[in-house]
Each structure stands twice: as C-alpha cells, then as structure tokens.
Amino acid sequence: MNQTEAQRALCQAYGADYLPIEEHLKVGLSTSVREGARPIHGIRYVPEGDTTGWYIWAGEYSAAEDFFQPVHVVHLDKWEPQLHRYLGLGPGWRFLLVPEEAYMDVWYDPGILS
C-alpha cells in the first residue's frame, strides 16, 4: 500500500475527510522526534501559506520558540517514517502513537479550530 492509500484508509477508518498534502509543504516538527522520544503527538491546524498545518512533537511539549522546526514533507522519512500515514487527516484531528508498542490513538478535537 502506498502512502496515499494508507492515508485514505486511515481517514476512512476514523470517518475523517481526507485532505491530501503536497511534499513541498512543511510541517512543524520537534527535534525530539528524530531523537526517538516517545510518545509522538500530532495536531493539525488549518494550513497557511507553505505549511500543512501539522505540528508534531515527541515526549514533553515545550513552548520554546525553537521547539518546532520547519521540515518539508518529503524529508519526514528521515525523521520518523510512520508519520506519513496520519498526514491526510484534516484540520482538527490529532494523533498519539508509540510505534515500538504498536499503540495508536486518533481523534477529532473541535477545540483546535476555535
């Protein structure tokens, strides 16, 4: 199954609209993802400019200005290959995962959009 099919299947499983992303767009990614911290959290806001609206971090969240790094979607596999599966979820969706334990939770949070 390719990445687009995996994204569509995940959206269908959770009753979410599929909102495709383009590889030249950016996500906000914490360096703790690359360092292997767990769990991995993802939250999608409304896309703006050259971003997907996704912010993804691992471990503890930080409000520091440099906590999120802009990373093009095409480079996500270097950070965490399993992230692509979730990127088709639209604004307002969140996920939590611990790949090593095969744990995953996906849910809609309408508070994100207000």
Backbone as CSV, one residue per row, in Angstrom:
resi,resn,N_x,N_y,N_z,CA_x,CA_y,CA_z,C_x,C_y,C_z
1,MET,0.852,-1.175,0.000,0.000,0.000,0.000,0.897,1.237,0.000
2,ASN,0.631,2.173,-0.925,1.443,3.392,-0.953,0.952,4.387,0.097
3,GLN,1.662,5.502,0.242,1.348,6.464,1.302,-0.047,7.072,1.145
4,THR,-0.439,7.400,-0.077,-1.757,7.978,-0.302,-2.849,6.990,0.075
5,GLU,-2.697,5.745,-0.316,-3.688,4.719,0.039,-3.766,4.529,1.548
6,ALA,-2.608,4.545,2.222,-2.578,4.386,3.680,-3.270,5.564,4.362
7,GLN,-3.058,6.769,3.851,-3.717,7.944,4.415,-5.226,7.872,4.222
8,ARG,-5.651,7.509,3.027,-7.091,7.391,2.753,-7.725,6.317,3.638
9,ALA,-7.046,5.201,3.805,-7.581,4.106,4.625,-7.726,4.538,6.080
10,LEU,-6.745,5.260,6.600,-6.819,5.739,7.981,-7.987,6.717,8.142
11,CYS,-8.129,7.632,7.203,-9.239,8.588,7.260,-10.579,7.865,7.220
12,GLN,-10.689,6.892,6.356,-11.932,6.132,6.256,-12.221,5.389,7.565
13,ALA,-11.211,4.815,8.163,-11.386,4.059,9.407,-11.916,4.941,10.538
14,TYR,-11.572,6.230,10.528,-11.987,7.135,11.592,-13.107,8.091,11.170
15,GLY,-13.614,7.923,9.961,-14.693,8.779,9.490,-14.241,10.210,9.246
16,ALA,-12.984,10.381,8.906,-12.415,11.707,8.675,-12.354,12.007,7.184
17,ASP,-12.542,13.271,6.833,-12.321,13.680,5.459,-10.834,13.578,5.158
18,TYR,-10.517,13.159,3.938,-9.130,13.068,3.500,-8.724,14.412,2.906
19,LEU,-7.663,14.996,3.426,-7.128,16.255,2.920,-5.669,16.021,2.533
20,PRO,-5.424,15.792,1.244,-4.056,15.468,0.820,-3.091,16.616,1.065
21,ILE,-1.830,16.259,1.184,-0.775,17.257,1.348,0.238,17.079,0.227
22,GLU,0.961,18.129,-0.051,1.989,18.073,-1.083,3.357,18.033,-0.423
23,GLU,4.276,17.307,-1.049,5.589,17.067,-0.447,6.455,18.308,-0.286
24,HIS,6.162,19.372,-1.019,6.966,20.598,-0.897,6.506,21.469,0.276
25,LEU,5.379,21.120,0.894,4.888,21.878,2.040,5.623,21.457,3.308
26,LYS,5.443,22.231,4.370,6.185,21.989,5.613,5.278,21.584,6.762
27,VAL,5.868,20.830,7.675,5.250,20.534,8.965,6.147,21.153,10.033
28,GLY,5.565,21.460,11.177,6.358,21.879,12.329,6.715,20.620,13.098
29,LEU,7.985,20.344,13.243,8.440,19.085,13.836,9.470,19.379,14.921
30,SER,9.290,18.768,16.088,10.276,18.952,17.155,11.452,18.010,16.919
31,THR,12.637,18.456,17.316,13.821,17.610,17.140,13.727,16.349,17.991
32,SER,12.882,16.364,19.019,12.726,15.186,19.871,12.161,13.989,19.103
33,VAL,11.499,14.238,17.973,11.002,13.136,17.137,12.189,12.365,16.571
34,ARG,13.144,13.091,16.016,14.330,12.460,15.429,15.170,11.767,16.504
35,GLU,15.155,12.312,17.713,15.947,11.757,18.811,15.313,10.513,19.421
36,GLY,14.088,10.172,18.989,13.460,8.938,19.446,12.622,9.054,20.700
37,ALA,12.326,10.269,21.150,11.463,10.427,22.326,10.070,9.868,22.024
38,ARG,9.370,9.454,23.036,8.031,8.901,22.896,7.151,9.403,24.009
39,PRO,5.856,9.476,23.839,5.081,9.180,22.644,5.177,10.316,21.623
40,ILE,4.707,10.049,20.409,4.676,11.047,19.348,3.263,11.619,19.290
41,HIS,3.181,12.940,19.296,1.908,13.653,19.245,1.815,14.415,17.936
42,GLY,0.633,14.461,17.359,0.416,15.272,16.167,-0.904,16.006,16.270
43,ILE,-0.926,17.232,15.788,-2.136,18.055,15.804,-2.149,18.872,14.515
44,ARG,-3.316,18.920,13.869,-3.393,19.661,12.604,-4.315,20.861,12.721
45,TYR,-3.721,22.013,12.453,-4.450,23.265,12.359,-4.780,23.525,10.895
46,VAL,-5.464,24.601,10.616,-5.765,24.972,9.236,-4.456,25.349,8.537
47,PRO,-4.190,24.759,7.364,-2.954,25.090,6.634,-2.907,26.574,6.259
48,GLU,-1.717,27.136,6.328,-1.498,28.529,5.932,-0.201,28.621,5.141
49,GLY,-0.217,29.404,4.080,0.995,29.623,3.292,1.587,28.320,2.778
50,ASP,2.858,28.092,3.111,3.557,26.894,2.628,3.604,25.786,3.684
51,THR,2.612,25.777,4.578,2.575,24.746,5.619,1.381,23.818,5.433
52,THR,1.467,22.655,6.049,0.374,21.683,6.027,-0.607,21.914,7.172
53,GLY,-0.191,22.674,8.173,-0.987,22.843,9.382,-0.612,21.852,10.466
54,TRP,0.250,20.884,10.151,0.649,19.856,11.117,1.767,20.352,12.024
55,TYR,1.607,20.036,13.321,2.662,20.215,14.319,2.820,18.874,15.013
56,ILE,4.038,18.374,15.005,4.310,17.035,15.529,5.491,17.119,16.497
57,TRP,5.312,16.511,17.668,6.380,16.500,18.664,6.405,15.160,19.376
58,ALA,7.488,14.904,20.069,7.634,13.653,20.823,8.037,13.990,22.248
59,GLY,7.548,13.181,23.172,7.869,13.419,24.575,7.132,14.627,25.103
60,GLU,7.818,15.403,25.910,7.220,16.575,26.542,7.127,17.750,25.571
61,TYR,5.995,18.445,25.600,5.789,19.643,24.792,6.553,20.813,25.412
62,SER,7.007,21.720,24.563,7.673,22.927,25.033,7.106,24.134,24.291
63,ALA,6.976,25.232,24.984,6.512,26.477,24.374,7.678,27.309,23.833
64,ALA,8.876,26.767,23.858,10.052,27.488,23.365,9.875,27.831,21.885
65,GLU,10.351,29.008,21.501,10.213,29.458,20.115,10.838,28.513,19.104
66,ASP,11.910,27.859,19.469,12.606,26.978,18.526,12.239,25.501,18.706
67,PHE,11.155,25.208,19.414,10.754,23.817,19.660,10.395,23.114,18.353
68,PHE,9.651,23.799,17.482,9.267,23.225,16.194,10.191,23.721,15.097
69,GLN,10.662,22.796,14.284,11.498,23.105,13.140,10.664,22.918,11.877
70,PRO,10.794,23.797,10.878,10.067,23.592,9.622,10.753,22.494,8.804
71,VAL,10.006,21.447,8.497,10.550,20.318,7.748,9.612,20.033,6.572
72,HIS,10.167,19.939,5.378,9.353,19.601,4.216,8.850,18.158,4.343
73,VAL,7.626,17.949,3.904,7.015,16.614,3.970,7.908,15.571,3.319
74,VAL,8.555,15.910,2.236,9.403,14.963,1.515,10.541,14.423,2.386
75,HIS,10.913,15.145,3.446,12.021,14.726,4.315,11.570,14.014,5.599
76,LEU,10.282,13.813,5.772,9.788,13.213,7.018,10.325,11.811,7.273
77,ASP,10.534,11.038,6.227,11.023,9.665,6.424,12.354,9.630,7.159
78,LYS,13.157,10.674,7.025,14.445,10.741,7.730,14.236,10.938,9.232
79,TRP,13.083,11.490,9.595,12.782,11.772,10.997,12.021,10.621,11.630
80,GLU,10.918,10.219,10.986,10.080,9.121,11.501,9.191,8.636,10.365
81,PRO,9.521,7.498,9.757,8.794,7.011,8.579,7.299,6.780,8.796
82,GLN,6.877,6.507,9.999,5.473,6.180,10.234,4.549,7.397,10.238
83,LEU,5.083,8.593,10.165,4.258,9.795,10.249,3.382,10.019,9.021
84,HIS,3.842,9.622,7.856,3.097,9.875,6.618,1.665,9.359,6.687
85,ARG,1.457,8.275,7.334,0.133,7.638,7.396,-0.944,8.579,7.946
86,TYR,-0.568,9.487,8.821,-1.519,10.352,9.520,-1.752,11.697,8.828
87,LEU,-0.938,12.045,7.871,-0.943,13.387,7.318,-2.139,13.722,6.439
88,GLY,-2.953,12.757,6.077,-4.154,13.025,5.291,-5.338,13.462,6.130
89,LEU,-5.228,13.354,7.454,-6.297,13.819,8.340,-6.403,15.337,8.246
90,GLY,-7.623,15.848,8.268,-7.841,17.283,8.105,-7.621,18.077,9.379
91,PRO,-7.780,19.395,9.290,-7.654,20.260,10.466,-8.624,19.836,11.574
92,GLY,-8.125,19.898,12.799,-8.923,19.497,13.952,-8.630,18.081,14.414
93,TRP,-7.858,17.333,13.641,-7.529,15.949,14.007,-6.210,15.893,14.749
94,ARG,-6.113,14.902,15.609,-4.911,14.666,16.412,-4.561,13.190,16.369
95,PHE,-3.322,12.896,16.688,-2.933,11.501,16.878,-1.889,11.409,17.984
96,LEU,-1.796,10.217,18.538,-0.811,9.880,19.560,-0.331,8.489,19.235
97,LEU,0.981,8.297,19.149,1.461,6.954,18.856,2.780,6.642,19.539
98,VAL,2.929,5.353,19.788,4.167,4.784,20.301,4.462,3.601,19.378
99,PRO,5.234,3.846,18.311,5.450,2.804,17.306,5.989,1.490,17.856
100,GLU,6.896,1.555,18.810,7.522,0.346,19.344,6.527,-0.543,20.089
101,GLU,5.443,0.044,20.555,4.431,-0.719,21.289,3.180,-0.962,20.452
102,ALA,3.228,-0.566,19.184,2.081,-0.674,18.283,0.844,0.020,18.867
103,TYR,1.078,1.119,19.604,-0.025,1.887,20.183,-0.317,3.095,19.308
104,MET,-1.624,3.322,19.045,-2.044,4.446,18.242,-3.421,4.897,18.702
105,ASP,-3.618,6.199,18.759,-4.928,6.774,19.026,-5.099,7.944,18.067
106,VAL,-6.276,8.052,17.479,-6.599,9.120,16.541,-7.953,9.663,16.943
107,TRP,-8.077,11.003,17.034,-9.365,11.579,17.408,-9.505,12.986,16.860
108,TYR,-10.770,13.411,16.764,-11.098,14.758,16.318,-11.285,15.641,17.535
109,ASP,-10.672,16.822,17.517,-10.742,17.775,18.613,-11.223,19.115,18.061
110,PRO,-12.536,19.389,18.114,-13.060,20.614,17.509,-12.503,21.888,18.153
111,GLY,-11.986,21.807,19.375,-11.407,22.961,20.038,-10.193,23.526,19.325
112,ILE,-9.544,22.711,18.508,-8.356,23.149,17.771,-8.717,24.263,16.790
113,LEU,-9.923,24.207,16.260,-10.310,25.127,15.205,-10.914,26.430,15.710
114,SER,-11.105,26.534,17.016,-11.709,27.770,17.536,-10.693,28.676,18.191
